[in-house]
Amino acid sequence: MLNNQVAFRRIAAGTLLVVAPLLQAVAVCLDPGTWGDDREAVSFAANPALAQAQSALYHWSWLLMAVAAFGLIHLTRRRATVAGHLIGAITIAGYISLSGLLLIDPVEWWLGRHHSPEQAQKILDEMLGLPTVIFSFQMPWMFFAIGGLPLLLCAVWRAGFVHWWVPLTVAIGYVASMPVPYGPATVAFWALPVVALGHTGIRILRMGDDAWAAYYPMVAPGRTTPDSYANTTA
């Protein structure tokens, strides 16, 4: 499979669309802050093992989702191409940046072990209030990931690969969960994208190499480059 670019990219894209949202759903279930004190300095200090586990799962979920987005972009090669490329790039940048925020988790654990909840929160607020943190990690990258993925799936829908309910379900799961306080309700919201993205991933895994390769530009006989590239360089 490693020598076959079509099979590797298809299987990687399909598998990651199943695994990435599932890891995030498991992470929110393991997160001590989901079920306990909403101050993570407190809940993380009380459950350091679970705190580390959920942080690692979120990290890999968001990094893998960034890679999976390349597979979704591939599905827009024949239709909704401009939207797929632009929104896809935004989505990828958002998820990569979002993962960097997880470095604050061990800081919260340490603060919770060595300071009162009030002191820990005050120190944390000062750290997260730095302009570099706000504009390099939080704004607007966090929203590029959360809002970009449903929009990218809209492009995939317009390309004809998925039904309308797929982007809608992901939007409800991720975007609609933002105003809701992080807690047990988040578990229900984030379970929805597992179904929609998993369905998309399974469709990719089942489509076969020929169907996946059909999205690549065709190379005319006697040429070594696709017609579209040759026309732009003629």
Secondary structure by P-SEA (a helix, b strand, c coil): ccccaaaaaaaaaaaaaacaaaaaaaaaaaccccccccaaaaaaaacaaaaaaaaaaaaaaaaaaaaaaaaaaaaacccaaaaaaaaaaaaaaaaaaaaaaccaaaaaaaaaacccaaaaaaaaaaaaacaaaaaacccaaaaaaaaaaaaaaaaaaaaccccaaaaaaaaaaccccccccccaaaaaaaaaaaaaaaaaaaaaaaccccccccccccccccccccaaaaaaac
